[in-house]
Amino acid sequence: MIFEISLVFLLSYISGSIPFGLVLTKFFLNKDIREVGSKNIGATNVLRSGNRFIASLTLFLDIFKGAAPVLITNYYFPNLIYLSGLMAFLGHIFPIWLKFKGGKGVATYLGIIFALSLKLGLFFCVSWVLITFVTKYSSFSSIVSVLVVFIISFLESNFELNSFLFITFVIILYTHRQNIIRLKNKTEDKIKL
């Protein structure tokens, strides 16, 4: 069992830690995304680079790197799916390759949620799109959508799922702490869809 836990822990973290936003902008745009906008490696900041295709590709790959390890773990070690999800999530936020300074975790979180529950993934997407359409604030939409998923998860009556979603919600609040301050001060950047 220790081998299985170690394997899931390591491979999920490595998958989550791949900095696609940084790699894609370096390769295709010859830019260091850490010197653009919010200096974050996530898709929202890649969008600020002015290239929607690279931003969309970053979003897709960040979602994929969250979903893939959970789906694989669910096939081989279904009792370890929440460990897999948590490690992929933390890998994106704290990648060893970038001195543990990564993204805010939302796209990778979405991939994990879709791998755990299609219904919860769809709830996140609908919530995010509606809130973003009204407010134009990606950070606010992300925080509220993660909260919506956590609340709706109680209908599942699954303690492990509820606990996982609570932990990820708290971490996403932490990663968005500067956004929350800017939202409060009305200085947060709006996004152009």
Order of alpha helices (4+ residues) and beta strands (2+ residues): alpha-alpha-alpha-alpha-alpha-alpha-alpha-alpha-alpha-alpha
